Structure formats: C-alpha cells, structure tokens
Amino acid sequence: TWRNQDCLGAWASGLDATVTRVFAPFLTSFDCATYPHAPTDPPPHYAAHLHRDGQWLSLWFPASKQQQALVQEKYPDSTTLYKLVSAFPETLQREVGWMAPLSLTLVTIVLLIYYRRLSHVVWALIPFLTGCGLYLWCAWIFSFSTSFVTVVGLLMLYGLSTDYGIFAVDALLHEDGEGTWTALVLASITNICGFVPLALSQHKVLVHLGQTLSLGILGAIIGSYWIIPAAMRRKVLVKHA
C-alpha cells in the first residue's frame, strides 16, 4: 500500500498527531523507490537494530500457508518465529546429550582416583541414586510433567549429591568428622530452601528445575545420612564376621 499513488502520502495523512510525532524519523527518511533495500549507510538510528553487514532484517506476515510458501520460495533463508523459538530447546537438548555422559564419566573417574576402591565410589554415589529415586517416585505418584530442563536439573543434582556422598563416606572412614552430619543436613536444608521457590513459580521451565532439585536434594540427604552409614557398617560387620 505504500507504493500506491503518492507512496506514504495517503497513508500518513490518516495518522493522528501522536503517531505522526512518534514515527517522524521514519516518515521523513522513507524512500518508496528503494524500499525495502534502502541504501542508507549508516542506517537511521531508529532502525540500527534491523541492519547489519549491509543486510536488512525484513518481517513478513503471511495470511495463509500459500503466502508463506511464496515468501520461503523467494527467500530460502527466511525462517519462522516458531523455528526461532524452538531452536533453543532443541540445541540445548543436543548439548545435554553429550554433556550428561561426560559429566557422569568425569565424576566417576575423579572418585576412583581419590578412593582407589570401587566400593567407596559406589557409596559416594548413593545420594545421587536416592535423590533420583525420590524424584522419579514423586513424578510417578503426582504425574509431574518433564522437559529438557529436568535433565539439566539431574546433572546439577549429580554434582550436589556427590558432594554429600564424599563428606559422608570420609566422615565414616576416618571417624574424625565431628560436625559433618550437622553440616550436611544444614547444607541440604539451605539448598532446598533455595530451589523450592522455583517449584512454586508460574513458569513451567522453572517449576521443572525446582521440582527436580528440591526433591533430588531431599533424597540425596536421606541417602547420605542413613543409607551410606548403614551400607558401610554392614560391610564392616560382614568383614569382621
């Protein structure tokens, strides 16, 4: 419609005073003959965010699939808002696909180097197993929805829970961990308090992260405080027997 008759004249004449004042830079600099490839270098300040490396960002609003097909046929590099929005979770999902096994492998290797015994490594990983178990059990009971952020939360839980496991195992191995158990419980409580608000938010992504970490940390401290001591004491009793 801007190319009709006197270009912007008929269209601009119908604007009220406020709109005219807001769009004054556009109205005074617009050139119908060169639109949409106006050779302005540098571009007007109000359009600088739409111009880079000699190219302009154009927005199309097709009213039908046929119009969308015509745009994509003429401009093969064009994309849709849906594809732009969905690119982030798809990319993150691919990244998590290699990050997860790498994290699991690296932590296990570090534990093997530190403890030099497979049984100690298994004991240190008990909090992660109990944390995952509690979260999965609650997700099944209460029908939690999940997303790629849930996997990210489990990766974070892997690091947090392994810390609990290391402190618990070392306290029992060296028998000089006075205050360790109180510190572990207090640390888990403060961590849960930090993540519970996420589970109460209105954004699904934040809810998934909050649910995963809050329940996971609760399960991890259960594994650290009760299950690791029980497993290690049973091992000692069996050895003595």
N, C-alpha and C positions, 0 to 999 in steps of 0.2 A: 504493500500500500504506500510505502514511502516513495516509490518511483512514479506514482500517479500524478499527473498534471504538474504542479509546481513542487514536486517532491514533498518536503516537510510542511509546506505552507498550509495546506488544507487540514492536515493532521494537527499541527502545532497551534492553529488558530482556535481549536476547541479546548485547549488546556486552560485551567484556571491559573490565577496569579501565583499560587504557592507552587504548583507543579512546574510552571514555567521558570520560576526562580531556582528550584532545585536542579532542573535539567538544563539550565542556561549554558554551561560549558559544552554540553553535547549539542544543543540546538545551534550554537554559533559556529561549531567546528565541523559539523557533519557535512559530508560531500556525497550526494546521491550518485554522482557519476562513477566514483571509485568504490563505493560500498559493495561487499564487505571487506575489501582489501585496501583500506585507506593507507596510502604510503606516508604515514606520519612517523617520523623518526627524530627525536623520541616520541612515543605516543603521548596523548594528553594524560595529565596526572590522574584523572578520574578513571582512566582505562588501563593504567600501567600494569595492573594485576592480570589483565587479559592478553598481554603481549610479551613474547619472549623469543629471542633469536630470530627476529624478523617474521615471526608467525603470530597469528591471532587465534584466540580461542573463540569458537563460534558455538552457540547454543541453538539446537533445533528442537522444536516442539511438535513432532508429527501427531496428527489427529487419528491416524489409523496405521495398521501394520503395513499397508501398501506404501504410505508416505515414508515410514521408517525404512522400508526396503529400498526406496529410491534414494534416500539420504546415504545409506550404507553402500549402495552401488556407486554413487558419485564420489563418496569419501570413505574408502575402505578402512581407513584408520580410525574412523569415528566409533564411539562406544556409547553405552547407555549408562544412566545413573545407577541402575541395578547392578551392572557389572562392576562399576567402580566401587560401590559399597560392599559387594560380596568378595571383592579381591582380597581385602584384609584378612577375614577369617580363613579363606582358602589358603592364602600364603602362610598364615600362622599355623594352620593345620599341617601343611607340608613341613614346616620347620620343626614342629613338635615331633614329627615322625622320625627325625634323626637325632633330635636333642634328647628325647626320653631314653633310648637305649644307651646313648653316650653317657648321660648322667648316671644311670644305673651301673654301667661298667666302671666308670672312674671312681665312684664312691666305693664300690666293692674292692677295687684294686688297692685303694688307699687303706681300707680296713685290713686287707690281707697283709700289706706291708707293715702296718702298725702292730697287729696282734700276732701274726705269723701262725695262727691256728684257725682252721675253718670253723670250729665250734664257737670260738669267740666272735667271729664275724657274723655267724647266724644269730647269736644272742643280741648283738648290737643292732641287727635288722628287725628284731621282734617288734619294736614300737611302730615301725613303718607298716608291718603286716597287720598289727592290731588296729592301727589308725585307718588303713584301707578297709579292713574288715568292718569296723564300726560304721564308716561312711556308706559302704555298699549295702550293709544291712538296713540302715536307716533309709537309703534311697529306695530300696525294695519295699520296705514297710510303708513309707509315706509317699511313694511314687514320685520321687524328685525327677524333674527334668534335668538333662545334662547338655553340655556343649563342649566345644574345644577348650573353653576356659577351665572346665573340670579337670582335664588332663594337665593343664598348666598348674592348677592347684595341687594335684597329686605330686607333681615334680617338686613343688615348693615344700610339700609335706615330707617328701623323701629326705630333703636336706635337714629340715627341722627335727624330724623324728630320729634321724640317725644321731644327731647331737645328743638327744635324750638317752639313746641307747649306749653311746660311748661313755657318758658320765655314769650311768647305772652300772655298766659292766666293770669299769675301772674302780668304782667305789667298792664293789664286791670282791674284785680280785686283790686289791691292795689293802682292804679293810682299814683305810685311813680317811674315808670320805665323810667325815663329820660335817653335817650341814648340807651334804649333797642332795639328800632326798627332799629336804625342805625347799632347797633352791630349785630343784626340778619341778616340784608341784607349783611353786610360786611363778616360775617362768612359764609353765603351761597355762596357768590362770591368766596371766597378763597377755599372753599371745591370743588366747581365746577371746578375751575382752576386746582385743584389737580387731579381730575378724568378725565377731558377732554382728556389729552394725552393718557390715556388708550384706549379711544374710537377711537383714530386715529392710534393705533398700528396695526401691521400686524398679531398679534396672536388673533385668534377668542375668546379664553377664556378671554383675557384682554379686547377685544372690548366689549364683553357682560357685563363685570363688569363696564367698563367705561360708556357705554350707560345707564345702569340701574341706577347708582349712579348720573351721571350728570343730566339726565332728572328728576330723582326722587327728587333730592335736589332742582331743579328749581321749580318743582310742590309743594314741601314742603314749600318753602318760599312764594309762592303765597298763599297757604293756611294759613300760619302764618300771613302774612302782611295784607291780605284783607279779607279772609273768616272768620277767627276767630273773628276779631273785628266786622264784620257785624253780625255774629251769636250771639255774646254776647250782642251787642247793641239792636238787635231785641228782645232778651229775656228780657232785661231791659225795653224796651218800652212796650212790651206786659204785663209785670208785673205791670207797672205804669198804663196802660190803664185799 
